[in-house]
Amino acid sequence: MAARPATPASPKNHKVKDAQPGQPMYGCEHTQKLFNQDQNTTNTSIQHYKSILRSIFDTNPLISQTTKGSDGVIHTTLTPAWLCLQCPGTLTEEDLVRHGSKKQHRFYVDSRNAALYCQMCDDIVWDPTFEELRIQKQVTGTFSTSRKRKHEELPDPIKDNPTFISANTTIASCKANGLRGIYNAGATCYQNVVLQSFLHNPILRNFYLSDGHQCESPHCLSCAMDDMFQDFYASEVTNGYTAANILSGFWISEKKAFENLVTTKEQDAHEFFQFLAEELHERNGDGKKPEIGSEHSCTCIIHQTFYGKLQSTTTCQNCQGVTNQVQSFLDLSLPLENVTPASAKKKKAGGAKATVMTLQDCLDEEYIKSDKCEYRCHNCSSMQQARRQTSIKRLPNVLAIQFKRFEYKQGRHERAAKIDTPVQFPLSLNMLPYTSRARGGEGKENYELARSCTYDLLSVIVHVGEIDTGHYVSYCRVGDQWFAFNDHKVEVAQLSDVLNAKAYLLFYMVRSLS
Amino acid sequence: MSAPENTGKAGVLVAAEDAPITDKLAHATLDDVLYNIVHDILIKVHRDEKTARANTAAIKVEKLALNSIDSSSTDQRPDVEVETDSAIYKDGNVTLKGNPLKTTKEILCPKCHLPRLLHPTDGKGGKKPDPSVIYCKKHPYIEKPGYDIYGQTWVAPGPGRGKKKKDMKDKLDPNDPSSPAAIMEGSAKDRPPNVLSFPSATCSKCKRCILVTRLNNHMGSCIGNSGRNASRAAAQKISNSNGGSQNNDNTPPGSQKGTPLPTSRAASPRKRDGDEFDEDAEESDPTNPKKKKLKPTALNKKVILKAKSPAATLKKEKIAKGSSMLNVEQKADDIDGNSTVQVAPKKSVPKGPSPTKKIKLNPSKPPVPSPGGKKGKRDRDMESESSGTLSSPPR
């Protein structure tokens, strides 16, 4: 649809968002009046709303939650305050009525969510014009619409012919929502969980549903994925899906590195994820094999989605010379052993209370702390002690995290074991501290940068059972609702179920894209 | 700054009047945080609900406006003025009248313009929908133990190898007339529509129809080089010097693709039958339901029959050979045979498999031991498979 930006090229005149079919033009009769007074009022209202958004989302929340009462006392609250849309005042809830009757100001903005309160409706109103700005600011952090503008310069067939879309597309049924189970074809639950997390990955979904993959080669795994996306998002079937094509593509594939995956036995979901990612990369990308350890850039959908870059900095303890090495990564593998929870250190004095390890503890261990190593320094041209530190140079759009739950214990009884330690993980994750930019001291007070490093949990893969046998289940988020996928069975999941799961793989998606 | 009050904005967590000031502060802070959480959730829910209602009001008035003009006109934005209780249509634009939360009671789907069902049809909070209303197909998800979000459930998995005990345990006894299984028994017609059976899929290599739960195993032996055939091929390679036909590791010996020769069937049916059973015990490759199973659940058997039509026929042969205790089974088979016919077109199988399946299914519908080519093909397969290892049929 023609979602034109509310701000035209000339910054002087702000326009009200164009009417959309099936949507009222204004949030309520009163915003309608506000926008229909004259251009000047519209301009100031929109400009003022923008500056309010900036102060809410780009500055310390203290500022927008500090009010000056009628008695002149400055007051800062934890709870939301209300910013007047028509003057620079910030008010407490109690003062709203008085301010309204004194100044005839009727619109106030909530300092937590920037929702617009209309005093005459005595309700929050959701005006399309203001909402567009709010979502843009909250999600991307800017009002810039440069990408959209470029788009508009192209000849727009929709504008010339409003029926263009309806004439050329079939609308999927309202029932088709991508929520289907996948049948277990005999110990294939490790595939099902990864496929489900791909299916509910918005980037991959949009790629496949917009016909992103086109090829003619037989037994193409990417074509099989394409078919699967079609079946999930365009058909009304609620029965489980039979991933026969994926399975056969998997059997036919000749990846030597993953040959041991091709058996009828239970396998590791993480290995399957790596296999699927590499296979899809080869089908969609530049055809080069992603070499482990090298810096590999590719514009394929898999690289755009999952790949980030790690930078390891090695500092020679003798000459203080610094070597940087950059490599791309598909996922972050975090060990669970030898991690000291941050809370444990603080509580040391207080007594031994059971502490729970968090995802952040594991990330701290890997990407903040440095470790000692030996390396051959070029300057000193000899083996030297060095400090090595790894940080994330470029964050991916979808961050895949693996906990190393399966470990090969060395020693007298050599055997593989499963680490069952629960690890707490957040719904939204701030990756800023682990980036190279944060290492350089940037971003301490930069809310915009912090927002671009905020990730929301997308799906969780859980392994139940022992190391050699067990079952995989997964949780995926669709909108704000979580669902539990157990092979062909899909159930509504509570947030507590998700967060209490002993996760094996986690997928986080960057917020600015969602 | 004055001393903090003993509670925050929500007023839920209240400290005692004589509590120390830090206590009061902690209560007040926690209470405020609680308030914020509720505030944020409320804003979100309010936004979803009010936007949906406002859009509903707009959809309704737009519909009225379109209806009020000549239906032959293709104008998307007719120049008429229409007013409802909740919205005004004027100059092609919709504006609200009053608060949509008060004026509009239902929610229309923005896509199909049908009313949304606002409560699940079953399970937690379930209510029966109004039968006189056509609702949008997007329903609230059902939360009911044992059922999925669409209120579906599955028939217990078949009597698979290795899981026999576990599967049989929860299985409903078909002989007990009071159990739900008795109702479901035999024909899928009597089965509630929300009880689904496992579908079959076509193997991309041999084009055979395989029950989905056995697909991986099948592909392992058909495409991949694992399983029984692999070890056999290896054994054959070692023991046999004429490895000419075994060059291709990926293809199991005796490719199932081979066209059956008309004569092959006559080779040695008896011996084959015996072999087949042994092999079945070795591998869960879908073939005929074992006769050793005394009480195979009718439903499961039906699924198998559907997938593997030759199975039924082979079994009939066995019955003819005069094993004991087969009366019940045979009867069940007949019922099953019929039900299969009824079920096949109704069942929603994802994509590919259906056409092939039907074709395969039809010739074997009447459970008469004369399946012709199909059986012949199987015979040949098995024969060639075992030809190299006659000395040691796996036990």
Boltz contact constraints between the chains, C-beta under 6 A:
constraints:
  - contact:
      token1: [A, 19]
      token2: [B, 93]
      max_distance: 6.0
  - contact:
      token1: [A, 22]
      token2: [B, 55]
      max_distance: 6.0
  - contact:
      token1: [A, 22]
      token2: [B, 58]
      max_distance: 6.0
  - contact:
      token1: [A, 22]
      token2: [B, 59]
      max_distance: 6.0
  - contact:
      token1: [A, 22]
      token2: [B, 110]
      max_distance: 6.0
  - contact:
      token1: [A, 23]
      token2: [B, 55]
      max_distance: 6.0
  - contact:
      token1: [A, 23]
      token2: [B, 58]
      max_distance: 6.0
  - contact:
      token1: [A, 24]
      token2: [B, 54]
      max_distance: 6.0
  - contact:
      token1: [A, 24]
      token2: [B, 58]
      max_distance: 6.0
  - contact:
      token1: [A, 24]
      token2: [B, 94]
      max_distance: 6.0
  - contact:
      token1: [A, 24]
      token2: [B, 95]
      max_distance: 6.0
  - contact:
      token1: [A, 24]
      token2: [B, 96]
      max_distance: 6.0
  - contact:
      token1: [A, 25]
      token2: [B, 93]
      max_distance: 6.0
  - contact:
      token1: [A, 25]
      token2: [B, 95]
      max_distance: 6.0
  - contact:
      token1: [A, 26]
      token2: [B, 95]
      max_distance: 6.0
  - contact:
      token1: [A, 28]
      token2: [B, 96]
      max_distance: 6.0
  - contact:
      token1: [A, 32]
      token2: [B, 95]
      max_distance: 6.0
  - contact:
      token1: [A, 78]
      token2: [B, 32]
      max_distance: 6.0
  - contact:
      token1: [A, 79]
      token2: [B, 9]
      max_distance: 6.0
  - contact:
      token1: [A, 79]
      token2: [B, 32]
      max_distance: 6.0
  - contact:
      token1: [A, 79]
      token2: [B, 35]
      max_distance: 6.0
  - contact:
      token1: [A, 113]
      token2: [B, 43]
      max_distance: 6.0
  - contact:
      token1: [A, 115]
      token2: [B, 43]
      max_distance: 6.0
  - contact:
      token1: [A, 121]
      token2: [B, 99]
      max_distance: 6.0
  - contact:
      token1: [A, 123]
      token2: [B, 99]
      max_distance: 6.0
  - contact:
      token1: [A, 124]
      token2: [B, 46]
      max_distance: 6.0
  - contact:
      token1: [A, 126]
      token2: [B, 47]
      max_distance: 6.0
  - contact:
      token1: [A, 126]
      token2: [B, 50]
      max_distance: 6.0
  - contact:
      token1: [A, 126]
      token2: [B, 51]
      max_distance: 6.0
  - contact:
      token1: [A, 162]
      token2: [B, 76]
      max_distance: 6.0
  - contact:
      token1: [A, 173]
      token2: [B, 137]
      max_distance: 6.0
  - contact:
      token1: [A, 174]
      token2: [B, 109]
      max_distance: 6.0
  - contact:
      token1: [A, 174]
      token2: [B, 111]
      max_distance: 6.0
  - contact:
      token1: [A, 174]
      token2: [B, 112]
      max_distance: 6.0
  - contact:
      token1: [A, 174]
      token2: [B, 136]
      max_distance: 6.0
  - contact:
      token1: [A, 174]
      token2: [B, 137]
      max_distance: 6.0
  - contact:
      token1: [A, 174]
      token2: [B, 138]
      max_distance: 6.0
  - contact:
      token1: [A, 175]
      token2: [B, 137]
      max_distance: 6.0
  - contact:
      token1: [A, 175]
      token2: [B, 138]
      max_distance: 6.0
  - contact:
      token1: [A, 183]
      token2: [B, 212]
      max_distance: 6.0
  - contact:
      token1: [A, 185]
      token2: [B, 212]
      max_distance: 6.0
  - contact:
      token1: [A, 185]
      token2: [B, 215]
      max_distance: 6.0
  - contact:
      token1: [A, 185]
      token2: [B, 216]
      max_distance: 6.0
  - contact:
      token1: [A, 186]
      token2: [B, 213]
      max_distance: 6.0
  - contact:
      token1: [A, 186]
      token2: [B, 214]
      max_distance: 6.0
  - contact:
      token1: [A, 186]
      token2: [B, 216]
      max_distance: 6.0
  - contact:
      token1: [A, 186]
      token2: [B, 217]
      max_distance: 6.0
  - contact:
      token1: [A, 188]
      token2: [B, 216]
      max_distance: 6.0
  - contact:
      token1: [A, 231]
      token2: [B, 350]
      max_distance: 6.0
  - contact:
      token1: [A, 237]
      token2: [B, 348]
      max_distance: 6.0
  - contact:
      token1: [A, 238]
      token2: [B, 150]
      max_distance: 6.0
  - contact:
      token1: [A, 239]
      token2: [B, 196]
      max_distance: 6.0
  - contact:
      token1: [A, 239]
      token2: [B, 348]
      max_distance: 6.0
  - contact:
      token1: [A, 241]
      token2: [B, 350]
      max_distance: 6.0
  - contact:
      token1: [A, 242]
      token2: [B, 199]
      max_distance: 6.0
  - contact:
      token1: [A, 242]
      token2: [B, 201]
      max_distance: 6.0
  - contact:
      token1: [A, 242]
      token2: [B, 212]
      max_distance: 6.0
  - contact:
      token1: [A, 242]
      token2: [B, 350]
      max_distance: 6.0
  - contact:
      token1: [A, 244]
      token2: [B, 201]
      max_distance: 6.0
  - contact:
      token1: [A, 247]
      token2: [B, 219]
      max_distance: 6.0
  - contact:
      token1: [A, 248]
      token2: [B, 204]
      max_distance: 6.0
  - contact:
      token1: [A, 248]
      token2: [B, 219]
      max_distance: 6.0
  - contact:
      token1: [A, 251]
      token2: [B, 219]
      max_distance: 6.0
  - contact:
      token1: [A, 251]
      token2: [B, 223]
      max_distance: 6.0
  - contact:
      token1: [A, 251]
      token2: [B, 224]
      max_distance: 6.0
  - contact:
      token1: [A, 252]
      token2: [B, 223]
      max_distance: 6.0
  - contact:
      token1: [A, 262]
      token2: [B, 224]
      max_distance: 6.0
  - contact:
      token1: [A, 263]
      token2: [B, 226]
      max_distance: 6.0
  - contact:
      token1: [A, 264]
      token2: [B, 216]
      max_distance: 6.0
  - contact:
      token1: [A, 264]
      token2: [B, 217]
      max_distance: 6.0
  - contact:
      token1: [A, 264]
      token2: [B, 220]
      max_distance: 6.0
  - contact:
      token1: [A, 489]
      token2: [B, 148]
      max_distance: 6.0
  - contact:
      token1: [A, 490]
      token2: [B, 148]
      max_distance: 6.0
  - contact:
      token1: [A, 490]
      token2: [B, 149]
      max_distance: 6.0
  - contact:
      token1: [A, 491]
      token2: [B, 148]
      max_distance: 6.0
  - contact:
      token1: [A, 492]
      token2: [B, 141]
      max_distance: 6.0
  - contact:
      token1: [A, 492]
      token2: [B, 143]
      max_distance: 6.0
  - contact:
      token1: [A, 492]
      token2: [B, 149]
      max_distance: 6.0
